Amino acid sequence: MSRVETVICEILEEYDCTVTTINESLRLSEDLGIDSIKKVQIICEIEKKLLIEFSLEDLHPNNFKTVGDLFKIVNKYNGS
């Protein structure tokens, strides 16, 4: 598991989204029960822990539907 994946998994666990196996197709809302407020909090935590800042264009809700979407958007900023 990459550092990005590890950090995202740790953040998801902090928000009671414990999953035994990380699957990129897991939907944040439907499968993990993450509402829009929690999504914002998770995004802020990702920025803080990985020292990145998302552009306003990338903060569109459609960019954060699945765990895989989180990995993809963070890797865009993390240079992975």
C-alpha positions in Angstrom: 0.0 0.0 0.0 1.4 3.4 -0.9 1.8 6.3 1.6 -1.2 8.0 0.0 -3.4 5.0 0.4 -2.2 4.4 3.9 -3.0 8.0 4.9 -6.4 8.0 3.3 -7.3 4.7 5.0 -6.2 6.1 8.3 -8.4 9.2 7.8 -11.4 7.0 6.8 -10.9 5.0 10.0 -10.9 8.2 12.0 -14.4 8.9 10.6 -15.6 5.4 11.5 -15.3 4.1 8.0 -13.4 1.0 8.9 -13.1 -1.4 6.0 -11.2 -4.7 6.3 -10.1 -4.5 2.7 -9.7 -1.3 0.8 -11.4 -1.5 -2.5 -11.1 1.4 -4.9 -14.7 0.9 -6.0 -16.2 1.4 -2.5 -18.6 4.4 -2.8 -18.0 7.0 -0.1 -21.7 7.8 0.5 -23.5 4.5 -0.2 -20.9 2.0 1.0 -19.1 3.9 3.7 -21.9 6.2 4.9 -20.0 9.4 4.4 -22.2 12.4 4.1 -21.3 15.7 2.5 -20.0 17.2 5.8 -17.8 14.3 6.5 -16.4 14.4 2.9 -15.4 18.0 3.5 -13.7 17.1 6.8 -11.9 14.1 5.1 -10.7 16.3 2.3 -9.4 18.9 4.8 -7.6 16.1 6.7 -6.0 14.8 3.5 -4.8 18.3 2.6 -3.4 18.7 6.1 -1.7 15.3 6.4 -0.2 15.2 2.9 0.6 18.9 2.7 -1.4 19.5 -0.5 -4.1 22.0 -1.5 -6.8 21.0 -3.9 -7.8 23.6 -6.6 -11.4 24.8 -6.5 -12.1 23.0 -9.8 -11.0 19.7 -8.3 -13.3 20.1 -5.3 -16.4 19.2 -7.3 -18.4 16.5 -5.5 -18.3 14.3 -8.6 -14.5 14.0 -8.1 -15.1 12.3 -4.7 -17.5 9.5 -5.2 -15.3 6.4 -4.5 -12.2 5.5 -2.6 -10.5 5.2 -6.0 -11.5 8.8 -6.8 -9.7 9.9 -3.6 -6.6 8.0 -4.5 -6.7 9.5 -8.1 -7.2 13.1 -7.1 -4.6 13.0 -4.3 -2.0 11.3 -6.5 -2.5 14.2 -9.0 -1.2 16.6 -6.3 1.2 14.2 -4.7 3.1 13.5 -7.8 2.5 9.8 -7.8 
